[in-house]
Amino acid sequence: MSQTPPRVLTVAGSDSGGGAGIQADLKTMMAFGTHGMSVICAVTAQNSLGVQGYWELPPEAVRAQLDSVLSDIGVQAVKTGMLASTQLVETVADVLAEVDVPIVIDPVGVSKHGDPLLQPDAVRAVKERLVPLATVVTPNLWEVEQLTGVKVLEEARLGEAAEAVKELGPSWVLVKGGHLAGDPVDLLFSSETEWRLPAARVDTVHTHGTGCTLASAIASRLAYGDDVVEAVRRAKEYVTGAIAGGYPLGAGIGPVDHAWRWRDRPVG
């Protein structure tokens, strides 16, 4: 009998365009050889040009999905993404508070195109109920400002941003600095350790799904038993390759390439 691979659960929204959200999460989990599972919290009408609309699922539907997976299959890591509303944040937090596995929180607030994906009154619930559960929380600079009020315009303030997010209670903070000028630098921070993770900037606009992909890659490596530093290092390596392989799709911003490691192999 074949051995069951590590099991990773994504709790997020669906992207009808396939580049981000649940779809990006499951592609990433497959790329790392894990068994990906999903709890859908919202459905978006979305393409390369933006988000045309989204609809939340009822809290009881989200809770039922969580109960189904956790009661039978179980998980070795969890990743959260778009949760949309206070009710859904609280529903997910109530369940995850009882789950003793690594949890990666991607505090999704807006889409790549700037479309809001989190109701304004839900930010407090994310700060107080969800982020404290995180093994790793992965905000970009806009999300840092949304959660803490700290506005980062230069690399020198990444440490201040990470400390502000750490005060919300997660074990580790990964501040993503891709929106800064120059080559991107991410900062991985705990109370005892600080790691700067530089990378060369890739000249492409096709970066849809980057945040979802990074968080899912971290969760996948944590499910294998990597420590946080190693999980983040390997996840960032994967995402850098995926960004380099990003391709045009539709008339707007295309996705990163989740299958970049296999593109030089025959298809079919």
Backbone torsions as a table, in degrees:
resi	resn	phi	psi	omega
1	MET	NA	136.3	179.6
2	SER	-67.1	150.2	179.2
3	GLN	-80.4	136.3	178.1
4	THR	-70.5	130.1	178.2
5	PRO	-73.9	168.4	174.5
6	PRO	-55.1	144.0	-176.0
7	ARG	-107.1	125.4	-177.5
8	VAL	-127.0	134.3	-177.9
9	LEU	-112.3	130.1	171.6
10	THR	-105.9	135.0	177.9
11	VAL	-120.0	104.0	-168.2
12	ALA	-164.4	-167.5	178.4
13	GLY	-102.2	158.2	178.9
14	SER	-91.6	135.7	177.0
15	ASP	-107.8	109.7	-177.7
16	SER	-62.6	-22.4	177.7
17	GLY	-81.5	-10.4	173.5
18	GLY	82.2	2.5	-174.5
19	GLY	-95.6	-23.4	-176.5
20	ALA	-134.9	-166.7	175.4
21	GLY	59.8	-150.3	-178.3
22	ILE	-52.5	-41.1	-176.9
23	GLN	-63.7	-45.1	177.9
24	ALA	-64.9	-39.4	-179.2
25	ASP	-60.3	-49.0	-177.0
26	LEU	-67.2	-36.4	176.2
27	LYS	-62.9	-42.8	179.5
28	THR	-64.2	-44.8	179.9
29	MET	-61.0	-39.0	176.4
30	MET	-66.1	-39.9	179.3
31	ALA	-59.8	-28.9	178.8
32	PHE	-94.0	4.0	175.1
33	GLY	78.5	18.3	178.2
34	THR	-97.2	167.5	173.1
35	HIS	-94.8	108.7	-177.9
36	GLY	-87.8	139.3	177.1
37	MET	-130.8	159.9	-172.5
38	SER	-139.0	142.4	166.6
39	VAL	-118.0	113.5	-177.4
40	ILE	-88.5	123.7	-179.1
41	CYS	-100.4	-26.6	-179.0
42	ALA	-154.3	156.1	177.0
43	VAL	-116.8	127.2	178.4
44	THR	-107.8	145.8	163.8
45	ALA	-95.2	108.8	-165.5
46	GLN	-147.9	141.8	174.8
47	ASN	-143.5	-163.7	-176.2
48	SER	-70.1	-12.2	-177.8
49	LEU	-95.7	-15.9	-179.7
50	GLY	149.1	-168.2	179.3
51	VAL	-104.1	117.9	-178.5
52	GLN	-87.4	-15.5	177.4
53	GLY	172.7	160.4	172.1
54	TYR	-147.6	153.7	-176.2
55	TRP	-134.0	125.1	179.3
56	GLU	-77.0	149.3	168.3
57	LEU	-84.2	154.7	176.9
58	PRO	-63.3	146.4	179.0
59	PRO	-53.8	-36.0	-179.8
60	GLU	-67.3	-29.0	176.7
61	ALA	-72.2	-39.2	177.1
62	VAL	-66.1	-44.4	179.3
63	ARG	-62.3	-40.4	-179.6
64	ALA	-64.4	-40.0	177.5
65	GLN	-62.9	-45.5	178.3
66	LEU	-59.5	-47.1	-178.5
67	ASP	-62.8	-39.5	-179.4
68	SER	-60.8	-48.3	-177.8
69	VAL	-69.2	-47.9	-172.6
70	LEU	-70.4	-33.7	-176.1
71	SER	-76.5	-22.4	-176.2
72	ASP	-115.4	-57.2	-172.8
73	ILE	-84.0	-42.6	-176.4
74	GLY	79.9	167.4	-177.7
75	VAL	-139.2	157.6	173.4
76	GLN	-116.0	-6.1	172.1
77	ALA	-166.3	153.6	179.6
78	VAL	-130.5	142.1	172.8
79	LYS	-126.1	133.9	174.5
80	THR	-113.5	148.4	177.7
81	GLY	-131.4	-121.3	-178.3
82	MET	-67.1	119.7	177.9
83	LEU	-117.3	-10.1	164.2
84	ALA	73.3	-53.1	-169.2
85	SER	-137.1	164.5	177.0
86	THR	-58.3	-44.5	-179.5
87	GLN	-58.1	-43.3	-178.4
88	LEU	-72.9	-38.9	175.9
89	VAL	-58.4	-46.5	-177.9
90	GLU	-67.6	-37.6	177.4
91	THR	-61.4	-48.0	-179.4
92	VAL	-66.0	-42.6	-179.3
93	ALA	-63.0	-39.5	178.8
94	ASP	-58.1	-41.2	-178.9
95	VAL	-75.2	-46.5	-175.2
96	LEU	-67.7	-23.6	177.2
97	ALA	-62.2	-21.0	-179.4
98	GLU	-101.8	6.2	-176.3
99	VAL	-106.3	119.0	-175.1
100	ASP	-96.8	65.9	175.1
101	VAL	-140.3	164.7	175.9
102	PRO	-59.9	139.3	179.8
103	ILE	-126.5	125.9	177.0
104	VAL	-107.8	120.5	-178.1
105	ILE	-105.8	115.0	170.1
106	ASP	-99.8	102.4	-171.9
107	PRO	-77.8	69.4	-172.0
108	VAL	-62.1	124.9	178.8
109	GLY	-117.9	-38.4	-179.7
110	VAL	-139.5	160.3	176.5
111	SER	-81.4	173.3	176.4
112	LYS	-56.0	-29.1	-177.4
113	HIS	-89.7	-0.6	-179.3
114	GLY	91.8	9.0	179.1
115	ASP	-80.1	133.1	-178.6
116	PRO	-67.6	135.8	179.0
117	LEU	-124.2	5.7	178.7
118	LEU	-139.1	125.7	178.8
119	GLN	-62.7	141.0	-176.3
120	PRO	-54.0	-37.7	-177.7
121	ASP	-75.6	-4.7	179.2
122	ALA	-88.4	-11.4	-177.8
123	VAL	-60.7	-41.3	179.8
124	ARG	-61.0	-41.2	179.0
125	ALA	-65.0	-38.4	176.8
126	VAL	-61.7	-44.9	-178.7
127	LYS	-65.1	-45.3	-169.7
128	GLU	-91.5	-29.1	-173.3
129	ARG	-107.6	-36.7	-171.3
130	LEU	-96.6	-52.7	-175.9
131	VAL	-56.6	-38.5	178.8
132	PRO	-61.9	-16.9	179.0
133	LEU	-84.0	-9.6	-168.6
134	ALA	-74.8	132.5	162.9
135	THR	-71.0	-43.2	174.2
136	VAL	-139.0	132.7	171.1
137	VAL	-113.3	139.5	-167.9
138	THR	-124.5	63.2	-179.0
139	PRO	-76.6	145.1	166.1
140	ASN	-84.3	-178.2	-172.8
141	LEU	-67.1	-34.7	177.4
142	TRP	-66.7	-40.2	179.6
143	GLU	-69.4	-33.1	173.0
144	VAL	-58.6	-46.9	-180.0
145	GLU	-64.3	-40.2	179.5
146	GLN	-62.8	-39.2	-176.0
147	LEU	-82.7	-32.0	-169.6
148	THR	-126.2	-17.2	-174.7
149	GLY	85.7	-3.7	179.4
150	VAL	-82.8	120.4	-179.8
151	LYS	-101.5	122.3	-176.1
152	VAL	-109.3	120.3	177.7
153	LEU	-117.2	-6.1	-179.2
154	GLU	-147.4	155.4	-175.7
155	GLU	-58.5	-31.7	-176.5
156	ALA	-60.7	-20.3	-177.9
157	ARG	-97.4	4.5	179.5
158	LEU	-61.4	-38.9	179.9
159	GLY	-63.1	-42.7	177.7
160	GLU	-61.1	-41.8	179.4
161	ALA	-63.6	-44.6	-179.3
162	ALA	-63.3	-41.0	178.7
163	GLU	-63.7	-38.6	-179.8
164	ALA	-65.7	-41.1	177.6
165	VAL	-69.4	-38.2	180.0
166	LYS	-60.1	-31.8	179.1
167	GLU	-64.4	-16.4	177.6
168	LEU	-78.1	-12.3	171.4
169	GLY	115.7	-1.3	178.2
170	PRO	-71.9	161.0	177.1
171	SER	-73.2	-42.1	179.7
172	TRP	-134.1	151.4	175.3
173	VAL	-124.4	131.0	171.5
174	LEU	-116.2	102.7	177.7
175	VAL	-86.7	121.8	-177.6
176	LYS	-90.1	120.1	-174.8
177	GLY	-102.4	23.4	-175.7
178	GLY	-63.9	-20.3	-179.2
179	HIS	-86.5	-2.4	176.1
180	LEU	-77.7	159.0	176.6
181	ALA	-69.9	152.9	178.8
182	GLY	83.1	-167.1	179.2
183	ASP	-67.4	137.9	-175.3
184	PRO	-71.6	143.8	175.1
185	VAL	-131.7	125.5	172.7
186	ASP	-100.5	152.1	180.0
187	LEU	-121.9	119.6	175.6
188	LEU	-100.6	127.4	-168.4
189	PHE	-140.0	134.4	163.5
190	SER	-128.3	-179.0	-178.8
191	SER	-64.1	-25.8	-175.5
192	GLU	-106.5	-17.9	-168.9
193	THR	-136.3	143.3	174.5
194	GLU	-135.4	126.4	178.5
195	TRP	-124.5	128.2	173.4
196	ARG	-98.6	131.1	-173.3
197	LEU	-120.4	89.7	-179.3
198	PRO	-82.9	160.0	174.3
199	ALA	-154.5	153.6	175.6
200	ALA	-72.1	139.4	178.6
201	ARG	-74.3	131.4	178.4
202	VAL	-90.7	131.0	-177.6
203	ASP	-82.0	84.8	179.6
204	THR	-155.5	151.5	172.5
205	VAL	-99.0	-6.1	-172.7
206	HIS	-90.7	80.8	-173.7
207	THR	-125.7	16.8	-179.0
208	HIS	-62.1	129.2	177.7
209	GLY	94.5	5.7	-175.7
210	THR	-59.0	-48.7	-176.5
211	GLY	-66.0	-43.3	177.8
212	CYS	-60.5	-43.1	-177.7
213	THR	-64.4	-44.2	179.9
214	LEU	-62.3	-48.0	-178.3
215	ALA	-63.2	-39.8	179.2
216	SER	-68.7	-35.2	177.3
217	ALA	-66.4	-40.8	177.3
218	ILE	-62.0	-47.1	179.6
219	ALA	-60.1	-39.1	179.7
220	SER	-63.0	-43.6	-179.7
221	ARG	-70.9	-35.2	175.6
222	LEU	-63.5	-33.9	178.6
223	ALA	-65.4	-27.4	175.8
224	TYR	-78.7	-12.1	179.8
225	GLY	102.9	6.7	175.4
226	ASP	-61.8	148.9	168.7
227	ASP	-73.6	170.4	-172.3
228	VAL	-62.7	-43.2	-178.3
229	VAL	-61.8	-44.9	179.9
230	GLU	-68.5	-39.5	178.9
231	ALA	-61.8	-43.9	179.6
232	VAL	-67.4	-41.1	179.3
233	ARG	-59.6	-47.0	-177.8
234	ARG	-71.0	-34.8	177.2
235	ALA	-66.0	-42.1	-179.3
236	LYS	-66.0	-37.7	176.4
237	GLU	-59.9	-43.7	179.0
238	TYR	-64.9	-45.2	-177.1
239	VAL	-66.0	-38.0	177.8
240	THR	-59.5	-42.8	176.3
241	GLY	-65.5	-38.2	179.6
242	ALA	-66.5	-37.9	177.1
243	ILE	-66.5	-43.2	178.6
244	ALA	-59.9	-30.3	-179.9
245	GLY	-92.5	4.7	-178.1
246	GLY	-54.1	142.4	-173.2
247	TYR	-131.6	156.1	179.7
248	PRO	-70.0	143.9	179.4
249	LEU	-153.6	121.9	-175.9
250	GLY	68.9	-155.5	-173.9
251	ALA	-100.8	2.0	-175.4
252	GLY	-125.4	-130.2	-176.4
253	ILE	-85.1	121.7	178.4
254	GLY	-84.5	171.2	-176.8
255	PRO	-88.4	163.1	166.8
256	VAL	-69.3	162.0	-176.2
257	ASP	-98.8	102.6	-178.9
258	HIS	-68.9	-19.6	-178.3
259	ALA	-104.1	23.0	-173.7
260	TRP	-59.9	-29.8	-179.0
261	ARG	-67.8	-16.5	-176.2
262	TRP	-113.7	5.0	-174.9
263	ARG	-66.7	-21.9	179.7
264	ASP	-89.5	4.8	178.8
265	ARG	-99.5	153.0	178.5
266	PRO	-60.8	143.4	177.5
267	VAL	-101.8	134.5	178.2
268	GLY	99.1	NA	NA
